[in-house]
């Protein structure tokens, strides 16, 4: 029996592949668990159409994420901190502080999506990476100045 896989299967193949399996395996395992559909003409057409729709949706989402990343990359933040003798910063600037500065600019970014190896403890200009989506990162400029 020919089956269209609806989900990835470690031994049979990836979603969308048409594979030939034994009738009992298809009827008793793949089809009841929604891992596959019988490869009839109607099911093949339906699956191809849904595959096109998913692809178009994924492309739209990638375009949207790319535009958000370019907008975020244009942002420059300024954090004013108190300093003591020898220009030493009291405390540090963390990802939570950067998240608050971004929300003031109109971007809602979770502090876990801001990539800092360690908190910023000195005056200067820093490039901070922000994870916009799974594979997309943007970089902003952070100016740390004294009050």
N, C-alpha and C positions, 0 to 999 in steps of 0.2 A: 504494500500500500504506500502511496506517495503522500507525504505530509508536509505542510508548510509550517516551519517552526515560528512560533510567536515570541519566544524568549530564547536567549542564548542557552545552549546545552553543551556541557563540557566535552561530550564524545561525538555528538551528532553534527554540531555546527552552530552558526550564529542565527539570530532572528532574521527571518525573511528567506532563509535557504529552503529549498525544496529537497527533501531527502526521502529515500526509500527505506522503509522499515517493515518489520513483520506486522501482519494485521492485528494480532493480539496485543503487541506492544503499543501500537497506535491507539486501539480502542480502549485498552485497560489502563494505560499509564499516561501517554502524552495528551490525548484529548480531554480526559476528565480533569487533569491538573492544569489545563489551559496552556500547555507547552506547545501545542500544535493544533492545526486544523487539517481536515482532509483536503487534499489538493484537487478539488473540483474546479471547474471553470469559474463558477460563481464566486467561490471562496478566494480564488487567485485574483480575480478582478477587485473584489472588496479589499483584500489585503494590500494590493498594489496601490489602490486609491488612498487607503489610510496611511500607507508608507509615504506617499507624496505629501499628504497633509502634515505629517509629523516633520518631514524634511523642511517644508516651507515654514512651519512654526519655529523650528530650531534656527533657521536662517534669520528670521525676524528677531528672535531673542538675541542672537549673536550681534546683529546690527545695533540693537538697542543697548546692549552692554558696551559695545565699542564706542558709541556716542557718549555714554556716561563716563567711560574711561577718559575720553579726550576732554570732556568738560572738567573732570576732576584734575587732570594734568595741568590745566590752565590756572588752577587755584594756587595762590601764594598766601600762607598763613603767617601771622606775627604773634608770637607769645612773649609777653613782657613779664619778667621775673625779677624778684628781689635778689640783689647780689651783695655780698659782703666784701671784706678786704680781699685784695688780689683777684677781683672779678670772679669769685666763687659763688655759684648759684646755691640759694637756700632751697633744699628739696630737689625735685627733678621733674622733668616733663615726661609724662607717661602716655601710653596710647589712649587712655581715657581723656586726658587733657586735649589731645589732638582731635579726638572724636567730638568733644564739646566745641572746639574751634571750627570744625567742619560743619556742625549743625548750625552755628551762627551764620555760616555762608550759604546755608540752604541744602546741605547734603546730609542725609542720615546714614552714617556709616557706623557699624558696630565696632567696638574697640578691639574685638578679636580679629577683625579684618585689617587692622593696621599693623604692619610688620616692623617691629623695632627689636633689634637684638638685645638692647639694654636701654633703660631710661636715659634721656638726654640730661646731662649734668653740667653743661658748659655753654657759654654764649657762642653764637655763630650761626652759620647757615647750614641747614641739613636737608638732604633729600630723603623723603620718607615714602616707602612703598605701601600701597594700599591694594588689598585684594578685592577687586570688584566682582569677579565671578570665579568659577573654578580654575580656568586657565588664563584669566585676564587680570593684569595688574596695572595700576596707574601710579605715577610718582608725583608727589607734590613737594614744593619748596617750603621749608619751615624756617622762619627767621626767629632766633631767640635773642631778645634784646633786654637790656636792663630797664627797670621802671624809672 
